[in-house]
Amino acid sequence: MCGLKEWKGCKAVVDISEFNEFQEKSGKLISLKNLSLKYLGKKIQDGRHSSTEDAQATMSLFLLKKKEMLKRFKVIV
């Protein structure tokens, strides 16, 4: 995770791909492209790849389910 766990200012690392709601029932990961379309109604990775666009979609998905994710990953109880 880019060394974030070792950073002293880091309180928690949340990987949205480990959030059950963002996986198929079989546990298979759903692509960021498909998650963005399904949950945000936004097409990404349409043509040229943009890491900025990916990061924005990831953050939007996190913010959408923030409370559930933080509880699930025991960041809050």
C-alpha positions, -999 to 999 in steps of 0.1 A, spaced: 0 0 0 27 25 -10 43 24 25 12 41 41 11 16 69 45 26 80 37 63 79 34 76 115 4 98 106 -16 69 92 -45 58 114 -59 32 91 -57 19 55 -90 9 39 -88 -11 7 -122 -7 -10 -116 -39 -30 -119 -59 3 -154 -44 10 -179 -72 4 -205 -50 -12 -179 -42 -39 -174 -79 -47 -194 -105 -65 -211 -131 -43 -183 -156 -52 -158 -131 -38 -145 -121 -72 -135 -85 -75 -156 -61 -95 -136 -37 -117 -134 -1 -107 -149 8 -141 -180 -13 -133 -183 -1 -97 -181 35 -108 -209 30 -133 -231 10 -109 -227 31 -77 -218 65 -91 -235 65 -125 -202 77 -139 -183 62 -169 -146 60 -163 -117 45 -182 -135 53 -214 -107 53 -239 -75 66 -223 -66 55 -188 -63 82 -162 -49 74 -127 -64 107 -115 -98 96 -127 -93 62 -110 -83 79 -77 -113 102 -78 -137 73 -84 -121 53 -56 -125 82 -32 -161 88 -43 -169 51 -37 -152 52 -3 -171 83 7 -204 68 -5 -199 38 19 -176 53 44 -195 45 76 -201 9 66 -165 4 55 -150 19 87 -173 -2 108 -165 -34 88 -127 -28 90 -130 -20 127 -117 16 123 -148 27 142 -172 6 163 
